[in-house]
Amino acid sequence: MTSNAMLLAFDDERLLALELAEALGMPLSFISRHRFPDGEMRLVLPKPLPATVLVLRGLQQPNDKLVELMIAAPTARELGAKRLDLLSPYLAYMRQDMEFTPGEAVSQRHIARLLAHHFDHVLTIDPHLHRINSLDEVMPGGCGVTLSAARLLGQWVAAKVPGALLIGPDEESAQWVSEAAGAGGLQHAIGNKVRLGDHQVSLALPDVDVSDRAVVLLDDMASTGRTLIGSAQQLLLRGASSVDVAVTHALFNGDALSHLKEAGVRHVWSSNSVAHASNAVSVAGLLAEGWRSLN
């Protein structure tokens, strides 16, 4: 067991926290929360804390969770933490990376700086980065650490659908699809976005023969599922024998999952970076290995 270190988590991420604490060989404690009638939060941390503290907090549905972190981080310092690292499997606000309209806040830049101010390191998995290459561009060098669940998903797909063709629906998925395909020994191809105007985008799937083939669509995240739904429908029309979906972050807003099923998607698999019924692979070992690499 790692001495003089502790993992802190919140009760809504209990299952992943238990796995992660075991993978790290660290004691685990939970931060208790109480919401007052006016919406304010009361947090209680263990006292005292060891010199090294890791905080597990995914930032799906982020706004309340960001406030929790802004309260919990300085409190942890006051209670004895000298090194404070955030393990955030899903990192919110990474898509808003430029000013599209005059005066629009570039949320990526500001949230990244805010977290870097409070934590010595921020570890995350497959952040949705568009126009930057790494978190080093929006955080102090070495603070942001990016891990990827692509290999885990590729191995899972290879075991469940041997010989499947992995397809990324657009260029942004290329980095994950190629890594997943390599890990699973699978063929892969990448689609692209065709812009028809300022606000209209269509998807062009790769020109590959999918007749009678099992196809798995792979991407970093799914929220509305529109991209995956359109891709699945096209693939089935082109003769694919089956279409499954594998994603790192299963956000799946509203009835997105049921719409995927209606579109003909057979299975939906995800990592447990975000707790969801589709969770198939665990990122606990990935997070533990990533944190150890810093030491």
C-alpha positions, -999 to +999 in steps of 0.1 A: +000+000+000+012+035-009+022+052+023+014+088+032-011+091+003-049+089+001-076+088-026-106+111-020-138+106-039-175+114-039-203+089-033-218+091-068-185+077-082-182+050-055-177+020-079-149+035-099-133+049-066-132+014-051-116-001-082-091+028-084-081+027-047-073-010-051-053-004-083-034+023-066-029+004-033-042+035-014-067+040+013-100+055+001-121+081+019-152+099+007-160+136+008-195+140+023-219+165+008-250+183+020-270+207-001-288+234+017-323+246+007-308+277-011-285+254-032-253+260-014-231+230-006-215+219+026-185+196+022-167+176+049-132+161+042-112+136+064-090+154+089-060+154+089-050+145+054-017+129+043+009+148+023-002+133-011-039+134-019-056+123-051-091+135-059-113+115-082-140+136-099-154+132-134-168+164-147-198+152-166-227+175-157-199+198-145-212+230-130-220+218-094-189+195-095-166+224-104-179+243-074-173+213-052-137+211-065-131+248-059-141+243-023-125+209-017-091+217-032-081+246-009-097+227+021-075+197+013-044+220+014-055+234+048-059+199+061-024+188+053-021+180+016+012+191+001+006+175-033-029+175-047-037+158-079-071+156-097-081+124-116-109+135-138-118+108-163-141+131-182-129+167-185-157+192-193-156+224-213-128+212-236-149+216-268-153+254-265-118+263-277-122+294-298-143+326-300-170+318-326-190+350-320-177+383-307-174+382-269-179+345-266-160+330-236-133+304-245-144+280-218-116+255-224-089+280-216-105+293-184-116+260-169-082+245-177-064+274-159-088+272-130-081+235-124-043+240-128-045+267-102-059+243-076-042+210-085-006+201-091-016+176-118-048+170-137-051+135-153-079+129-178-089+104-204-095+112-241-103+149-237-122+163-267-096+186-281-102+202-315-077+230-323-050+222-298-027+193-296-023+188-259-034+202-225+001+218-223-013+246-245-039+256-219-022+245-187+013+250-173+036+225-188+033+190-173+002+198-153-023+183-177-018+146-184-038+129-211-045+092-211-065+072-237-089+043-233-086+035-271-065+004-265-089-009-239-119-005-262-100-020-292-091-051-272-127-054-260-141-051-295-116-076-309-128-101-282-165-095-288-165-091-326-135-108-341-125-094-374-147-063-370-141-032-391-135-002-369-148+031-383-144+066-370-173+088-381-151+119-387-116+131-388-116+140-351-120+103-342-089+092-362-065+093-333-086+070-312-096+046-340-061+040-352-049+032-317-078+010-309-074-009-342-037-015-335-045-029-300-071-052-313-055-062-346-084-049-365-089-030-398-100+005-396-112+035-417-121+071-411-150+092-424-150+130-428-172+159-424-185+177-455-194+214-449-224+225-471-225+259-455-218+278-423-242+258-402-248+227-422-226+196-420-230+162-435-210+130-428-192+111-455-183+076-445-151+061-459-153+045-493-148+009-481-168-022-488-189-030-457-211-057-473-217-085-449-192-071-425-195-065-388-187-028-382-180-010-350-182+028-348-157+041-323-154+076-309-143+095-278-177+105-266-214+103-274-239+129-261-268+134-285-257+104-306-266+122-338-233+115-355-234+078-346-270+074-355-265+088-390-234+067-395-251+035-384-280+041-407-257+047-437-236+016-429-267-007-427-280+007-460-246-002-475-250-038-464-231-041-431-242-072-413-242-055-379-232-021-364-220-017-328-208+014-310-178+018-287-171+051-269-149+063-241-174+087-225-210+076-225-227+109-218-259+100-238-282+129-231-320+122-229-331+094-251-300+092-272-294+056-264-328+045-274-325+064-307-293+045-314-311+012-309-339+024-332-313+032-358-302-005-358-272-004-335-268-038-319-245-032-289-233+000-272-201-003-252-183+023-232-156+027-205-166+035-170-151+070-172-187+080-169-210+057-150-236+043-175-254+010-182-233+005-213-200+004-193-179-026-205-143-018-197-127-002-166-103+027-166-092+022-130-059+005-141-053+031-168-057+059-143-035+042-117-008+036-142-009+071-155-006+086-120+024+063-112+042+075-143+044+109-127+064+096-097 
